[in-house]
Amino acid sequence: MRALRKGLFIAVVLAVILLLTPVAWGAVSVVRNPFTDAVGHTYERELALMAALGIMRGDTGTTNVRPDHPITRAEFTAVVIRMLDREQQAAQLGTIQPTFRDQIASWAWGYVNLATHLGIIRGYDDGTFQPTRNVTHTECLAMLIRATGHEPGVVGDWPFNYLVAGYEHGITGQVQVFANLPATRGEVAHFVYNALFIKRGKGVGTAYNPEGLPPLLGDRTFAGIAGVYDAGAKTLVIGGTARNLADRVHLWRWGTLAELRGSEVRAIAAANGRIVFIEPHAAADLVRGIFDRYEGSSAAAKLVLADGTRVSYTPGTTRLSVNDGPERALAHNDAVLKQGDQVTISTSAGKAVTVSAFRFNLNNAVVTEKHEATSTQPVRVRLDSGELVGVPEDAGVVLNGATVRPADLRVNDVVYIATRDASATQSAVKVEAVRQTVSGTFLSDRRVYTEPTKFDWYIRLRLTDGSERELKWYTQFTPASPPPAITPGTALIYALDRSLHARKALTAVATVAHGKLLGVATIPGSTKAQVTLDVRGTSTNYVAAIGTAATWAADIGWVGEFGINPASGEIDAWTRRWKTTSGLTLGQVHSLDASGVMVQVYDAGTGSLSPVFRVSHPDMVAYREDADGTVGTFQATSGLTAGTRVYFALHLDGRIIFILRKHNQNTW
């Protein structure tokens, strides 16, 4: 019966989830997964909306909602009152003990009193409410039917009358209901989600009209094509109208607000009218493709795409935006729209209404400097083309095909950046980075002329495994400006671009390691600074350029990645990673052997270890947690034993790169 009730359920347990996307520097905060244990659940979307509207809040002090666990009658009563946006009214009744014969926890008094007054709950024939009893499918549907004004239309005997009414009004949805089976929290979220969008009943007796009132979210639901997101004004254009966003917006199926552009969305506002939840909606009249050229006079202007599709537009009326920038009128043969741009065109009656264009306007550039985020600035990267580009947290950053954070970018990454409005002075909305190198000894080179005065340059290397590889340089040369002369046998390292062409010669690539920053001090009479790091339990002094090292002083006490230039022996890169347990996942060492450490993930929702395991990366480092919750001294892996409770972080490849041995081994 339980299997029939649940239907298809895919359990996906993620050990590390980025729950909240941090503020995008003056913009809004994006919530991707409000409940950790609901990720991948059948009712993940419904639970996300419940979190956005404050209807369901999960377990106190955690991000778990336990979607497959039952919910008590008192808890569900609170859910229904919050669904009706009457929590403040319930609070005013919270000092009065309900009239039911049994004991009800004081936190629920206001909810129970108000629900009783509204006729949503009635209790049992013996005068009890039984608040701690798990609410059943029938009881859920009965309370929701009454809350949405459809009680006058219920006919027949309990419990089938409410089961039928719940089905007829679209509340049961995809849940297979059983009269006396306890409802799970996920099913409750599904019931409430549906109840929020159905039309409400009005009147009693023969005057009952099942569609007499709009849905609870009727005037708070906005559907249409998502347009410009204005971070400063905290607005998002939906269906041509700028809608105010809440400080925190829950996104279902997207990672950033920038990704919404050109998509058909449904947005839900809180009672104050500010958008708190956005999900995909039915497909609109959209045309997508690659822009090729303009065609026709101003009276018969058309956009021609690479596949031959033609879309009419009205110069001066059709709106254009590039890379999530502000909308402007699209002029006849407007040069702002360029050949090769990816375009999403929303149409009405066959004519373009808006054109959203996207392009990488800073292409095949190399990161020469990286500035970590501060309280007022996002991560910033200096490119070899000269631009200093801010990369806010809501920018989509992809490294070697994997989604990462701006903090994961490094010096010598080859990047392709789309900036807002395609302006080099604006911040990034999307970054694609390539981190791939080839090293070997120089064998020979050759030139292939494509024109009398231009040639491609090829470099042949012998790799460390004895094989040979030929690389093509990413740009062409001329006889007047030839490539550098290289002596055979010279050790070379090249950073590659996404075409696997040699993009930059790295005379020495920094050896990346992990350590705890202990101190930064100037060296008298020198342009260098001394940087002291704990490297696997050994305090080691390094040298770094004084201007660079000065920016690291605020990171003392952090464990991070540092790069040592093998040619100079100096530290030329530092990225802080961990200082407290924030962002780390809790688990327990399962086993250790020659291959490394295996950790079993702890599930705070169930209070037990989950069936998910993680293994260590060869470069993993471990430290002890101090009593104040910060990173303490180095912890040798050999000192970890099966059963040791730890916090951990994952490498990009999914293996454990950092372990923090929990200070208090007796509690979770």
Secondary structure as a PSIPRED ss2 file (coil, helix, strand):
# PSIPRED VFORMAT (PSIPRED V4.0)

   1 M C   1.000  0.000  0.000
   2 R H   0.000  1.000  0.000
   3 A H   0.000  1.000  0.000
   4 L H   0.000  1.000  0.000
   5 R H   0.000  1.000  0.000
   6 K H   0.000  1.000  0.000
   7 G C   1.000  0.000  0.000
   8 L C   1.000  0.000  0.000
   9 F C   1.000  0.000  0.000
  10 I C   1.000  0.000  0.000
  11 A C   1.000  0.000  0.000
  12 V C   1.000  0.000  0.000
  13 V C   1.000  0.000  0.000
  14 L C   1.000  0.000  0.000
  15 A C   1.000  0.000  0.000
  16 V C   1.000  0.000  0.000
  17 I C   1.000  0.000  0.000
  18 L C   1.000  0.000  0.000
  19 L C   1.000  0.000  0.000
  20 L E   0.000  0.000  1.000
  21 T E   0.000  0.000  1.000
  22 P C   1.000  0.000  0.000
  23 V C   1.000  0.000  0.000
  24 A C   1.000  0.000  0.000
  25 W C   1.000  0.000  0.000
  26 G C   1.000  0.000  0.000
  27 A C   1.000  0.000  0.000
  28 V C   1.000  0.000  0.000
  29 S E   0.000  0.000  1.000
  30 V E   0.000  0.000  1.000
  31 V E   0.000  0.000  1.000
  32 R C   1.000  0.000  0.000
  33 N C   1.000  0.000  0.000
  34 P C   1.000  0.000  0.000
  35 F C   1.000  0.000  0.000
  36 T H   0.000  1.000  0.000
  37 D H   0.000  1.000  0.000
  38 A H   0.000  1.000  0.000
  39 V C   1.000  0.000  0.000
  40 G C   1.000  0.000  0.000
  41 H C   1.000  0.000  0.000
  42 T C   1.000  0.000  0.000
  43 Y C   1.000  0.000  0.000
  44 E H   0.000  1.000  0.000
  45 R H   0.000  1.000  0.000
  46 E H   0.000  1.000  0.000
  47 L H   0.000  1.000  0.000
  48 A H   0.000  1.000  0.000
  49 L H   0.000  1.000  0.000
  50 M H   0.000  1.000  0.000
  51 A H   0.000  1.000  0.000
  52 A H   0.000  1.000  0.000
  53 L H   0.000  1.000  0.000
  54 G C   1.000  0.000  0.000
  55 I C   1.000  0.000  0.000
  56 M C   1.000  0.000  0.000
  57 R C   1.000  0.000  0.000
  58 G C   1.000  0.000  0.000
  59 D C   1.000  0.000  0.000
  60 T C   1.000  0.000  0.000
  61 G C   1.000  0.000  0.000
  62 T C   1.000  0.000  0.000
  63 T C   1.000  0.000  0.000
  64 N C   1.000  0.000  0.000
  65 V C   1.000  0.000  0.000
  66 R C   1.000  0.000  0.000
  67 P C   1.000  0.000  0.000
  68 D C   1.000  0.000  0.000
  69 H C   1.000  0.000  0.000
  70 P E   0.000  0.000  1.000
  71 I C   1.000  0.000  0.000
  72 T E   0.000  0.000  1.000
  73 R H   0.000  1.000  0.000
  74 A H   0.000  1.000  0.000
  75 E H   0.000  1.000  0.000
  76 F H   0.000  1.000  0.000
  77 T H   0.000  1.000  0.000
  78 A H   0.000  1.000  0.000
  79 V H   0.000  1.000  0.000
  80 V H   0.000  1.000  0.000
  81 I H   0.000  1.000  0.000
  82 R H   0.000  1.000  0.000
  83 M H   0.000  1.000  0.000
  84 L C   1.000  0.000  0.000
  85 D C   1.000  0.000  0.000
  86 R C   1.000  0.000  0.000
  87 E H   0.000  1.000  0.000
  88 Q H   0.000  1.000  0.000
  89 Q H   0.000  1.000  0.000
  90 A H   0.000  1.000  0.000
  91 A H   0.000  1.000  0.000
  92 Q H   0.000  1.000  0.000
  93 L C   1.000  0.000  0.000
  94 G C   1.000  0.000  0.000
  95 T C   1.000  0.000  0.000
  96 I C   1.000  0.000  0.000
  97 Q C   1.000  0.000  0.000
  98 P C   1.000  0.000  0.000
  99 T C   1.000  0.000  0.000
 100 F C   1.000  0.000  0.000
 101 R C   1.000  0.000  0.000
 102 D C   1.000  0.000  0.000
 103 Q C   1.000  0.000  0.000
 104 I C   1.000  0.000  0.000
 105 A C   1.000  0.000  0.000
 106 S H   0.000  1.000  0.000
 107 W H   0.000  1.000  0.000
 108 A H   0.000  1.000  0.000
 109 W H   0.000  1.000  0.000
 110 G H   0.000  1.000  0.000
 111 Y H   0.000  1.000  0.000
 112 V H   0.000  1.000  0.000
 113 N H   0.000  1.000  0.000
 114 L H   0.000  1.000  0.000
 115 A H   0.000  1.000  0.000
 116 T H   0.000  1.000  0.000
 117 H H   0.000  1.000  0.000
 118 L C   1.000  0.000  0.000
 119 G C   1.000  0.000  0.000
 120 I C   1.000  0.000  0.000
 121 I C   1.000  0.000  0.000
 122 R C   1.000  0.000  0.000
 123 G C   1.000  0.000  0.000
 124 Y C   1.000  0.000  0.000
 125 D C   1.000  0.000  0.000
 126 D C   1.000  0.000  0.000
 127 G C   1.000  0.000  0.000
 128 T C   1.000  0.000  0.000
 129 F C   1.000  0.000  0.000
 130 Q C   1.000  0.000  0.000
 131 P C   1.000  0.000  0.000
 132 T C   1.000  0.000  0.000
 133 R C   1.000  0.000  0.000
 134 N E   0.000  0.000  1.000
 135 V C   1.000  0.000  0.000
 136 T E   0.000  0.000  1.000
 137 H H   0.000  1.000  0.000
 138 T H   0.000  1.000  0.000
 139 E H   0.000  1.000  0.000
 140 C H   0.000  1.000  0.000
 141 L H   0.000  1.000  0.000
 142 A H   0.000  1.000  0.000
 143 M H   0.000  1.000  0.000
 144 L H   0.000  1.000  0.000
 145 I H   0.000  1.000  0.000
 146 R H   0.000  1.000  0.000
 147 A H   0.000  1.000  0.000
 148 T C   1.000  0.000  0.000
 149 G C   1.000  0.000  0.000
 150 H C   1.000  0.000  0.000
 151 E H   0.000  1.000  0.000
 152 P H   0.000  1.000  0.000
 153 G H   0.000  1.000  0.000
 154 V C   1.000  0.000  0.000
 155 V C   1.000  0.000  0.000
 156 G C   1.000  0.000  0.000
 157 D C   1.000  0.000  0.000
 158 W C   1.000  0.000  0.000
 159 P C   1.000  0.000  0.000
 160 F H   0.000  1.000  0.000
 161 N H   0.000  1.000  0.000
 162 Y H   0.000  1.000  0.000
 163 L H   0.000  1.000  0.000
 164 V H   0.000  1.000  0.000
 165 A H   0.000  1.000  0.000
 166 G H   0.000  1.000  0.000
 167 Y H   0.000  1.000  0.000
 168 E H   0.000  1.000  0.000
 169 H C   1.000  0.000  0.000
 170 G C   1.000  0.000  0.000
 171 I C   1.000  0.000  0.000
 172 T C   1.000  0.000  0.000
 173 G C   1.000  0.000  0.000
 174 Q C   1.000  0.000  0.000
 175 V C   1.000  0.000  0.000
 176 Q C   1.000  0.000  0.000
 177 V C   1.000  0.000  0.000
 178 F C   1.000  0.000  0.000
 179 A C   1.000  0.000  0.000
 180 N C   1.000  0.000  0.000
 181 L C   1.000  0.000  0.000
 182 P E   0.000  0.000  1.000
 183 A C   1.000  0.000  0.000
 184 T E   0.000  0.000  1.000
 185 R H   0.000  1.000  0.000
 186 G H   0.000  1.000  0.000
 187 E H   0.000  1.000  0.000
 188 V H   0.000  1.000  0.000
 189 A H   0.000  1.000  0.000
 190 H H   0.000  1.000  0.000
 191 F H   0.000  1.000  0.000
 192 V H   0.000  1.000  0.000
 193 Y H   0.000  1.000  0.000
 194 N H   0.000  1.000  0.000
 195 A H   0.000  1.000  0.000
 196 L H   0.000  1.000  0.000
 197 F H   0.000  1.000  0.000
 198 I C   1.000  0.000  0.000
 199 K C   1.000  0.000  0.000
 200 R E   0.000  0.000  1.000
 201 G E   0.000  0.000  1.000
 202 K E   0.000  0.000  1.000
 203 G C   1.000  0.000  0.000
 204 V C   1.000  0.000  0.000
 205 G H   0.000  1.000  0.000
 206 T H   0.000  1.000  0.000
 207 A H   0.000  1.000  0.000
 208 Y C   1.000  0.000  0.000
 209 N E   0.000  0.000  1.000
 210 P E   0.000  0.000  1.000
 211 E E   0.000  0.000  1.000
 212 G E   0.000  0.000  1.000
 213 L E   0.000  0.000  1.000
 214 P C   1.000  0.000  0.000
 215 P C   1.000  0.000  0.000
 216 L C   1.000  0.000  0.000
 217 L C   1.000  0.000  0.000
 218 G H   0.000  1.000  0.000
 219 D H   0.000  1.000  0.000
 220 R H   0.000  1.000  0.000
 221 T E   0.000  0.000  1.000
 222 F E   0.000  0.000  1.000
 223 A E   0.000  0.000  1.000
 224 G E   0.000  0.000  1.000
 225 I E   0.000  0.000  1.000
 226 A E   0.000  0.000  1.000
 227 G E   0.000  0.000  1.000
 228 V E   0.000  0.000  1.000
 229 Y E   0.000  0.000  1.000
 230 D E   0.000  0.000  1.000
 231 A C   1.000  0.000  0.000
 232 G C   1.000  0.000  0.000
 233 A C   1.000  0.000  0.000
 234 K C   1.000  0.000  0.000
 235 T E   0.000  0.000  1.000
 236 L E   0.000  0.000  1.000
 237 V E   0.000  0.000  1.000
 238 I E   0.000  0.000  1.000
 239 G C   1.000  0.000  0.000
 240 G C   1.000  0.000  0.000
 241 T E   0.000  0.000  1.000
 242 A E   0.000  0.000  1.000
 243 R E   0.000  0.000  1.000
 244 N E   0.000  0.000  1.000
 245 L E   0.000  0.000  1.000
 246 A E   0.000  0.000  1.000
 247 D E   0.000  0.000  1.000
 248 R E   0.000  0.000  1.000
 249 V E   0.000  0.000  1.000
 250 H E   0.000  0.000  1.000
 251 L E   0.000  0.000  1.000
 252 W C   1.000  0.000  0.000
 253 R C   1.000  0.000  0.000
 254 W C   1.000  0.000  0.000
 255 G C   1.000  0.000  0.000
 256 T C   1.000  0.000  0.000
 257 L H   0.000  1.000  0.000
 258 A H   0.000  1.000  0.000
 259 E H   0.000  1.000  0.000
 260 L H   0.000  1.000  0.000
 261 R C   1.000  0.000  0.000
 262 G C   1.000  0.000  0.000
 263 S C   1.000  0.000  0.000
 264 E E   0.000  0.000  1.000
 265 V E   0.000  0.000  1.000
 266 R E   0.000  0.000  1.000
 267 A E   0.000  0.000  1.000
 268 I E   0.000  0.000  1.000
 269 A E   0.000  0.000  1.000
 270 A C   1.000  0.000  0.000
 271 A C   1.000  0.000  0.000
 272 N C   1.000  0.000  0.000
 273 G C   1.000  0.000  0.000
 274 R C   1.000  0.000  0.000
 275 I E   0.000  0.000  1.000
 276 V E   0.000  0.000  1.000
 277 F E   0.000  0.000  1.000
 278 I E   0.000  0.000  1.000
 279 E E   0.000  0.000  1.000
 280 P E   0.000  0.000  1.000
 281 H C   1.000  0.000  0.000
 282 A C   1.000  0.000  0.000
 283 A C   1.000  0.000  0.000
 284 A C   1.000  0.000  0.000
 285 D C   1.000  0.000  0.000
 286 L E   0.000  0.000  1.000
 287 V E   0.000  0.000  1.000
 288 R E   0.000  0.000  1.000
 289 G E   0.000  0.000  1.000
 290 I E   0.000  0.000  1.000
 291 F E   0.000  0.000  1.000
 292 D E   0.000  0.000  1.000
 293 R E   0.000  0.000  1.000
 294 Y E   0.000  0.000  1.000
 295 E E   0.000  0.000  1.000
 296 G C   1.000  0.000  0.000
 297 S C   1.000  0.000  0.000
 298 S H   0.000  1.000  0.000
 299 A H   0.000  1.000  0.000
 300 A H   0.000  1.000  0.000
 301 A C   1.000  0.000  0.000
 302 K E   0.000  0.000  1.000
 303 L E   0.000  0.000  1.000
 304 V E   0.000  0.000  1.000
 305 L E   0.000  0.000  1.000
 306 A C   1.000  0.000  0.000
 307 D C   1.000  0.000  0.000
 308 G C   1.000  0.000  0.000
 309 T C   1.000  0.000  0.000
 310 R E   0.000  0.000  1.000
 311 V E   0.000  0.000  1.000
 312 S E   0.000  0.000  1.000
 313 Y C   1.000  0.000  0.000
 314 T C   1.000  0.000  0.000
 315 P C   1.000  0.000  0.000
 316 G C   1.000  0.000  0.000
 317 T C   1.000  0.000  0.000
 318 T C   1.000  0.000  0.000
 319 R E   0.000  0.000  1.000
 320 L E   0.000  0.000  1.000
 321 S E   0.000  0.000  1.000
 322 V E   0.000  0.000  1.000
 323 N C   1.000  0.000  0.000
 324 D C   1.000  0.000  0.000
 325 G C   1.000  0.000  0.000
 326 P C   1.000  0.000  0.000
 327 E C   1.000  0.000  0.000
 328 R E   0.000  0.000  1.000
 329 A E   0.000  0.000  1.000
 330 L C   1.000  0.000  0.000
 331 A C   1.000  0.000  0.000
 332 H C   1.000  0.000  0.000
 333 N C   1.000  0.000  0.000
 334 D C   1.000  0.000  0.000
 335 A C   1.000  0.000  0.000
 336 V C   1.000  0.000  0.000
 337 L C   1.000  0.000  0.000
 338 K C   1.000  0.000  0.000
 339 Q C   1.000  0.000  0.000
 340 G C   1.000  0.000  0.000
 341 D C   1.000  0.000  0.000
 342 Q E   0.000  0.000  1.000
 343 V E   0.000  0.000  1.000
 344 T E   0.000  0.000  1.000
 345 I E   0.000  0.000  1.000
 346 S E   0.000  0.000  1.000
 347 T E   0.000  0.000  1.000
 348 S E   0.000  0.000  1.000
 349 A C   1.000  0.000  0.000
 350 G C   1.000  0.000  0.000
 351 K E   0.000  0.000  1.000
 352 A E   0.000  0.000  1.000
 353 V E   0.000  0.000  1.000
 354 T E   0.000  0.000  1.000
 355 V E   0.000  0.000  1.000
 356 S E   0.000  0.000  1.000
 357 A E   0.000  0.000  1.000
 358 F E   0.000  0.000  1.000
 359 R C   1.000  0.000  0.000
 360 F C   1.000  0.000  0.000
 361 N C   1.000  0.000  0.000
 362 L E   0.000  0.000  1.000
 363 N E   0.000  0.000  1.000
 364 N E   0.000  0.000  1.000
 365 A E   0.000  0.000  1.000
 366 V E   0.000  0.000  1.000
 367 V E   0.000  0.000  1.000
 368 T E   0.000  0.000  1.000
 369 E E   0.000  0.000  1.000
 370 K E   0.000  0.000  1.000
 371 H E   0.000  0.000  1.000
 372 E C   1.000  0.000  0.000
 373 A C   1.000  0.000  0.000
 374 T C   1.000  0.000  0.000
 375 S C   1.000  0.000  0.000
 376 T C   1.000  0.000  0.000
 377 Q C   1.000  0.000  0.000
 378 P C   1.000  0.000  0.000
 379 V E   0.000  0.000  1.000
 380 R E   0.000  0.000  1.000
 381 V E   0.000  0.000  1.000
 382 R E   0.000  0.000  1.000
 383 L E   0.000  0.000  1.000
 384 D C   1.000  0.000  0.000
 385 S C   1.000  0.000  0.000
 386 G C   1.000  0.000  0.000
 387 E C   1.000  0.000  0.000
 388 L E   0.000  0.000  1.000
 389 V E   0.000  0.000  1.000
 390 G E   0.000  0.000  1.000
 391 V E   0.000  0.000  1.000
 392 P C   1.000  0.000  0.000
 393 E C   1.000  0.000  0.000
 394 D C   1.000  0.000  0.000
 395 A C   1.000  0.000  0.000
 396 G E   0.000  0.000  1.000
 397 V E   0.000  0.000  1.000
 398 V E   0.000  0.000  1.000
 399 L E   0.000  0.000  1.000
 400 N C   1.000  0.000  0.000
 401 G C   1.000  0.000  0.000
 402 A E   0.000  0.000  1.000
 403 T E   0.000  0.000  1.000
 404 V E   0.000  0.000  1.000
 405 R C   1.000  0.000  0.000
 406 P H   0.000  1.000  0.000
 407 A H   0.000  1.000  0.000
 408 D H   0.000  1.000  0.000
 409 L C   1.000  0.000  0.000
 410 R C   1.000  0.000  0.000
 411 V C   1.000  0.000  0.000
 412 N C   1.000  0.000  0.000
 413 D C   1.000  0.000  0.000
 414 V E   0.000  0.000  1.000
 415 V E   0.000  0.000  1.000
 416 Y E   0.000  0.000  1.000
 417 I E   0.000  0.000  1.000
 418 A E   0.000  0.000  1.000
 419 T E   0.000  0.000  1.000
 420 R H   0.000  1.000  0.000
 421 D H   0.000  1.000  0.000
 422 A H   0.000  1.000  0.000
 423 S C   1.000  0.000  0.000
 424 A C   1.000  0.000  0.000
 425 T C   1.000  0.000  0.000
 426 Q C   1.000  0.000  0.000
 427 S C   1.000  0.000  0.000
 428 A E   0.000  0.000  1.000
 429 V E   0.000  0.000  1.000
 430 K E   0.000  0.000  1.000
 431 V E   0.000  0.000  1.000
 432 E E   0.000  0.000  1.000
 433 A E   0.000  0.000  1.000
 434 V E   0.000  0.000  1.000
 435 R C   1.000  0.000  0.000
 436 Q C   1.000  0.000  0.000
 437 T E   0.000  0.000  1.000
 438 V E   0.000  0.000  1.000
 439 S E   0.000  0.000  1.000
 440 G E   0.000  0.000  1.000
 441 T E   0.000  0.000  1.000
 442 F E   0.000  0.000  1.000
 443 L E   0.000  0.000  1.000
 444 S E   0.000  0.000  1.000
 445 D E   0.000  0.000  1.000
 446 R E   0.000  0.000  1.000
 447 R E   0.000  0.000  1.000
 448 V E   0.000  0.000  1.000
 449 Y E   0.000  0.000  1.000
 450 T E   0.000  0.000  1.000
 451 E E   0.000  0.000  1.000
 452 P C   1.000  0.000  0.000
 453 T C   1.000  0.000  0.000
 454 K E   0.000  0.000  1.000
 455 F E   0.000  0.000  1.000
 456 D E   0.000  0.000  1.000
 457 W E   0.000  0.000  1.000
 458 Y E   0.000  0.000  1.000
 459 I E   0.000  0.000  1.000
 460 R E   0.000  0.000  1.000
 461 L E   0.000  0.000  1.000
 462 R E   0.000  0.000  1.000
 463 L E   0.000  0.000  1.000
 464 T C   1.000  0.000  0.000
 465 D C   1.000  0.000  0.000
 466 G C   1.000  0.000  0.000
 467 S C   1.000  0.000  0.000
 468 E E   0.000  0.000  1.000
 469 R E   0.000  0.000  1.000
 470 E E   0.000  0.000  1.000
 471 L E   0.000  0.000  1.000
 472 K E   0.000  0.000  1.000
 473 W E   0.000  0.000  1.000
 474 Y C   1.000  0.000  0.000
 475 T C   1.000  0.000  0.000
 476 Q C   1.000  0.000  0.000
 477 F E   0.000  0.000  1.000
 478 T E   0.000  0.000  1.000
 479 P C   1.000  0.000  0.000
 480 A C   1.000  0.000  0.000
 481 S E   0.000  0.000  1.000
 482 P C   1.000  0.000  0.000
 483 P C   1.000  0.000  0.000
 484 P C   1.000  0.000  0.000
 485 A C   1.000  0.000  0.000
 486 I C   1.000  0.000  0.000
 487 T C   1.000  0.000  0.000
 488 P C   1.000  0.000  0.000
 489 G C   1.000  0.000  0.000
 490 T C   1.000  0.000  0.000
 491 A E   0.000  0.000  1.000
 492 L E   0.000  0.000  1.000
 493 I E   0.000  0.000  1.000
 494 Y E   0.000  0.000  1.000
 495 A E   0.000  0.000  1.000
 496 L E   0.000  0.000  1.000
 497 D C   1.000  0.000  0.000
 498 R C   1.000  0.000  0.000
 499 S C   1.000  0.000  0.000
 500 L C   1.000  0.000  0.000
 501 H C   1.000  0.000  0.000
 502 A E   0.000  0.000  1.000
 503 R E   0.000  0.000  1.000
 504 K E   0.000  0.000  1.000
 505 A E   0.000  0.000  1.000
 506 L C   1.000  0.000  0.000
 507 T C   1.000  0.000  0.000
 508 A C   1.000  0.000  0.000
 509 V C   1.000  0.000  0.000
 510 A C   1.000  0.000  0.000
 511 T E   0.000  0.000  1.000
 512 V E   0.000  0.000  1.000
 513 A E   0.000  0.000  1.000
 514 H E   0.000  0.000  1.000
 515 G E   0.000  0.000  1.000
 516 K E   0.000  0.000  1.000
 517 L E   0.000  0.000  1.000
 518 L E   0.000  0.000  1.000
 519 G E   0.000  0.000  1.000
 520 V E   0.000  0.000  1.000
 521 A E   0.000  0.000  1.000
 522 T E   0.000  0.000  1.000
 523 I C   1.000  0.000  0.000
 524 P C   1.000  0.000  0.000
 525 G C   1.000  0.000  0.000
 526 S C   1.000  0.000  0.000
 527 T C   1.000  0.000  0.000
 528 K E   0.000  0.000  1.000
 529 A E   0.000  0.000  1.000
 530 Q E   0.000  0.000  1.000
 531 V E   0.000  0.000  1.000
 532 T E   0.000  0.000  1.000
 533 L E   0.000  0.000  1.000
 534 D E   0.000  0.000  1.000
 535 V E   0.000  0.000  1.000
 536 R C   1.000  0.000  0.000
 537 G C   1.000  0.000  0.000
 538 T E   0.000  0.000  1.000
 539 S E   0.000  0.000  1.000
 540 T E   0.000  0.000  1.000
 541 N E   0.000  0.000  1.000
 542 Y E   0.000  0.000  1.000
 543 V E   0.000  0.000  1.000
 544 A E   0.000  0.000  1.000
 545 A E   0.000  0.000  1.000
 546 I H   0.000  1.000  0.000
 547 G H   0.000  1.000  0.000
 548 T H   0.000  1.000  0.000
 549 A H   0.000  1.000  0.000
 550 A H   0.000  1.000  0.000
 551 T C   1.000  0.000  0.000
 552 W C   1.000  0.000  0.000
 553 A H   0.000  1.000  0.000
 554 A H   0.000  1.000  0.000
 555 D H   0.000  1.000  0.000
 556 I C   1.000  0.000  0.000
 557 G C   1.000  0.000  0.000
 558 W C   1.000  0.000  0.000
 559 V E   0.000  0.000  1.000
 560 G E   0.000  0.000  1.000
 561 E E   0.000  0.000  1.000
 562 F E   0.000  0.000  1.000
 563 G E   0.000  0.000  1.000
 564 I E   0.000  0.000  1.000
 565 N C   1.000  0.000  0.000
 566 P C   1.000  0.000  0.000
 567 A C   1.000  0.000  0.000
 568 S C   1.000  0.000  0.000
 569 G C   1.000  0.000  0.000
 570 E C   1.000  0.000  0.000
 571 I E   0.000  0.000  1.000
 572 D E   0.000  0.000  1.000
 573 A E   0.000  0.000  1.000
 574 W E   0.000  0.000  1.000
 575 T E   0.000  0.000  1.000
 576 R E   0.000  0.000  1.000
 577 R E   0.000  0.000  1.000
 578 W E   0.000  0.000  1.000
 579 K C   1.000  0.000  0.000
 580 T E   0.000  0.000  1.000
 581 T C   1.000  0.000  0.000
 582 S C   1.000  0.000  0.000
 583 G C   1.000  0.000  0.000
 584 L C   1.000  0.000  0.000
 585 T E   0.000  0.000  1.000
 586 L E   0.000  0.000  1.000
 587 G E   0.000  0.000  1.000
 588 Q E   0.000  0.000  1.000
 589 V E   0.000  0.000  1.000
 590 H E   0.000  0.000  1.000
 591 S E   0.000  0.000  1.000
 592 L E   0.000  0.000  1.000
 593 D E   0.000  0.000  1.000
 594 A C   1.000  0.000  0.000
 595 S C   1.000  0.000  0.000
 596 G E   0.000  0.000  1.000
 597 V E   0.000  0.000  1.000
 598 M E   0.000  0.000  1.000
 599 V E   0.000  0.000  1.000
 600 Q E   0.000  0.000  1.000
 601 V E   0.000  0.000  1.000
 602 Y E   0.000  0.000  1.000
 603 D E   0.000  0.000  1.000
 604 A C   1.000  0.000  0.000
 605 G C   1.000  0.000  0.000
 606 T C   1.000  0.000  0.000
 607 G C   1.000  0.000  0.000
 608 S E   0.000  0.000  1.000
 609 L E   0.000  0.000  1.000
 610 S E   0.000  0.000  1.000
 611 P E   0.000  0.000  1.000
 612 V E   0.000  0.000  1.000
 613 F E   0.000  0.000  1.000
 614 R E   0.000  0.000  1.000
 615 V E   0.000  0.000  1.000
 616 S E   0.000  0.000  1.000
 617 H E   0.000  0.000  1.000
 618 P E   0.000  0.000  1.000
 619 D E   0.000  0.000  1.000
 620 M E   0.000  0.000  1.000
 621 V E   0.000  0.000  1.000
 622 A E   0.000  0.000  1.000
 623 Y E   0.000  0.000  1.000
 624 R E   0.000  0.000  1.000
 625 E E   0.000  0.000  1.000
 626 D C   1.000  0.000  0.000
 627 A C   1.000  0.000  0.000
 628 D C   1.000  0.000  0.000
 629 G C   1.000  0.000  0.000
 630 T E   0.000  0.000  1.000
 631 V E   0.000  0.000  1.000
 632 G E   0.000  0.000  1.000
 633 T E   0.000  0.000  1.000
 634 F E   0.000  0.000  1.000
 635 Q C   1.000  0.000  0.000
 636 A C   1.000  0.000  0.000
 637 T H   0.000  1.000  0.000
 638 S H   0.000  1.000  0.000
 639 G H   0.000  1.000  0.000
 640 L C   1.000  0.000  0.000
 641 T C   1.000  0.000  0.000
 642 A C   1.000  0.000  0.000
 643 G C   1.000  0.000  0.000
 644 T C   1.000  0.000  0.000
 645 R E   0.000  0.000  1.000
 646 V E   0.000  0.000  1.000
 647 Y E   0.000  0.000  1.000
 648 F E   0.000  0.000  1.000
 649 A E   0.000  0.000  1.000
 650 L E   0.000  0.000  1.000
 651 H C   1.000  0.000  0.000
 652 L C   1.000  0.000  0.000
 653 D C   1.000  0.000  0.000
 654 G C   1.000  0.000  0.000
 655 R C   1.000  0.000  0.000
 656 I E   0.000  0.000  1.000
 657 I E   0.000  0.000  1.000
 658 F E   0.000  0.000  1.000
 659 I E   0.000  0.000  1.000
 660 L E   0.000  0.000  1.000
 661 R E   0.000  0.000  1.000
 662 K C   1.000  0.000  0.000
 663 H C   1.000  0.000  0.000
 664 N C   1.000  0.000  0.000
 665 Q C   1.000  0.000  0.000
 666 N C   1.000  0.000  0.000
 667 T C   1.000  0.000  0.000
 668 W C   1.000  0.000  0.000
